[in-house]
């Protein structure tokens, strides 16, 4: 099989890294495109959806959102400020840190996310059908493991 690398073949590791990175970059582009399509009818962008989604379970400071998403604090700050300006989120006091306010969605923000749910569920069902339930779960596990490995070796975008 072309491009196959045998286990333990260290000479092939750079190729595996390149193939992994290119695959993730392509996948990121695909996810961003479909996210923009799903978010637009709800009046959101993919980035706004991502930030609002991060604070749905619990309010977080901008730095916590950035860590969870693997992007810079400055990027999250710009989006968070826009969400607050548009009434989709608010800043609340943070009992753990006086200056680092907590971002939390408003009812309008929750409603916008709720509007995306049907399309999100339909896409998930299509992927599950294409990959199979076990294959879908395994894909998620492998991607999460790759992200954990990158964190473990110290290469993170927020450093």
C-alpha positions as CSV (number, residue, x, y, z in Angstrom):
1,X,0.0,0.0,0.0
2,X,1.6,3.3,-1.0
3,X,2.5,5.6,1.9
4,X,2.2,2.7,4.4
5,X,4.6,2.9,7.3
6,X,5.5,-0.2,9.3
7,X,5.2,-0.1,13.1
8,X,8.6,0.8,14.5
9,X,9.9,2.3,11.2
10,X,11.2,5.5,12.7
11,X,12.3,6.7,9.3
12,X,8.6,6.8,8.4
13,X,7.5,8.9,11.4
14,X,7.9,12.2,9.7
15,X,5.6,11.0,6.9
16,X,3.0,9.9,9.4
17,X,3.2,13.3,11.2
18,X,2.8,15.1,7.8
19,X,-0.1,12.9,6.8
20,X,-1.7,13.4,10.2
21,X,-1.3,17.2,10.0
22,X,-2.6,17.4,6.5
23,X,-5.6,15.2,7.4
24,X,-6.4,17.3,10.4
25,X,-6.0,20.6,8.4
26,X,-8.4,19.3,5.8
27,X,-10.8,18.0,8.4
28,X,-10.7,21.4,10.2
29,X,-11.6,23.1,6.9
30,X,-14.5,20.7,6.4
31,X,-15.8,21.2,9.9
32,X,-15.5,25.0,9.6
33,X,-17.4,25.0,6.3
34,X,-20.3,22.8,7.7
35,X,-20.3,24.7,11.0
36,X,-20.8,28.0,9.1
37,X,-23.7,26.4,7.2
38,X,-25.3,25.1,10.3
39,X,-24.8,28.3,12.4
40,X,-25.8,30.9,9.8
41,X,-29.6,30.3,10.0
42,X,-29.3,30.8,13.8
43,X,-27.6,34.2,13.3
44,X,-24.2,32.8,14.4
45,X,-20.8,32.1,12.9
46,X,-18.9,28.9,13.5
47,X,-16.6,30.8,15.9
48,X,-19.5,32.3,17.8
49,X,-21.1,28.9,18.1
50,X,-17.8,27.4,19.3
51,X,-17.4,30.0,22.1
52,X,-21.1,29.8,23.1
53,X,-20.9,26.0,23.1
54,X,-17.9,26.1,25.4
55,X,-19.9,28.0,28.1
56,X,-23.2,26.2,27.8
57,X,-22.4,23.7,30.6
58,X,-20.9,26.3,32.9
59,X,-19.6,29.9,32.7
60,X,-15.9,30.1,32.0
61,X,-13.3,32.9,31.9
62,X,-11.9,33.7,28.5
63,X,-8.6,32.0,29.3
64,X,-10.5,28.8,30.2
65,X,-12.4,28.9,26.9
66,X,-9.2,29.4,25.0
67,X,-7.6,26.4,26.8
68,X,-10.6,24.2,26.1
69,X,-10.7,25.1,22.4
70,X,-6.9,25.2,21.9
71,X,-6.8,28.7,20.5
72,X,-5.4,32.0,21.7
73,X,-7.0,34.0,24.5
74,X,-7.0,37.1,22.3
75,X,-9.2,35.3,19.7
76,X,-11.7,34.2,22.3
77,X,-11.7,37.7,23.8
78,X,-12.7,39.3,20.5
79,X,-15.5,36.8,20.0
80,X,-16.7,37.0,23.6
81,X,-16.9,40.8,23.4
82,X,-19.0,40.5,20.2
83,X,-21.3,37.9,21.8
84,X,-21.8,40.3,24.7
85,X,-22.4,43.3,22.4
86,X,-25.0,41.3,20.5
87,X,-26.8,40.1,23.6
88,X,-25.9,36.5,23.2
89,X,-23.7,36.3,26.3
90,X,-22.9,38.3,29.4
91,X,-19.9,38.7,31.6
92,X,-20.5,37.8,35.3
93,X,-18.3,38.3,38.3
94,X,-15.9,35.4,39.0
95,X,-15.6,34.5,42.7
96,X,-12.2,32.9,42.0
97,X,-10.7,35.9,40.2
98,X,-11.8,39.5,40.5
99,X,-10.5,40.6,37.0
100,X,-11.2,37.5,34.9
101,X,-15.0,37.7,34.4
102,X,-17.0,34.6,33.5
103,X,-18.7,34.4,30.2
104,X,-22.2,32.9,30.2
105,X,-24.8,32.6,27.5
106,X,-28.0,34.6,27.7
107,X,-31.4,33.1,26.8
108,X,-30.9,34.5,23.3
109,X,-27.6,32.8,23.1
110,X,-29.1,29.5,24.3
111,X,-31.9,29.9,21.8
112,X,-29.5,30.4,18.9
113,X,-27.6,27.3,19.9
114,X,-30.9,25.4,20.2
115,X,-31.7,26.5,16.6
116,X,-28.5,24.6,15.4
117,X,-29.4,21.4,17.2
118,X,-31.5,19.7,14.4
119,X,-28.8,20.3,11.7
120,X,-26.1,19.2,14.1
121,X,-28.0,16.0,15.0
122,X,-28.7,15.3,11.3
123,X,-25.0,15.6,10.5
124,X,-24.1,13.3,13.4
125,X,-26.5,10.7,12.1
126,X,-25.0,10.9,8.6
127,X,-21.5,10.5,9.9
128,X,-22.6,7.6,12.1
129,X,-24.2,6.0,9.0
130,X,-21.1,6.5,6.9
131,X,-18.6,5.4,9.6
132,X,-20.7,2.9,11.5
133,X,-21.4,3.6,15.2
134,X,-18.2,1.8,16.4
135,X,-16.1,3.4,13.7
136,X,-17.5,6.8,14.6
137,X,-16.7,6.2,18.3
138,X,-13.2,5.0,17.4
139,X,-12.5,8.0,15.2
140,X,-13.4,10.3,18.1
141,X,-11.2,8.3,20.5
142,X,-8.2,8.4,18.1
143,X,-8.6,12.2,17.5
144,X,-8.8,12.8,21.3
145,X,-5.8,10.7,21.9
146,X,-3.8,12.6,19.3
147,X,-4.7,15.9,20.9
148,X,-3.7,14.5,24.3
149,X,-0.4,13.3,22.9
150,X,0.3,16.8,21.4
151,X,-0.5,18.3,24.8
152,X,1.8,15.8,26.6
153,X,4.8,16.7,24.4
154,X,4.2,20.4,25.0
155,X,3.1,21.7,21.5
156,X,0.0,23.8,22.1
157,X,-1.2,26.9,20.2
158,X,-1.6,28.8,23.4
159,X,2.1,28.7,24.4
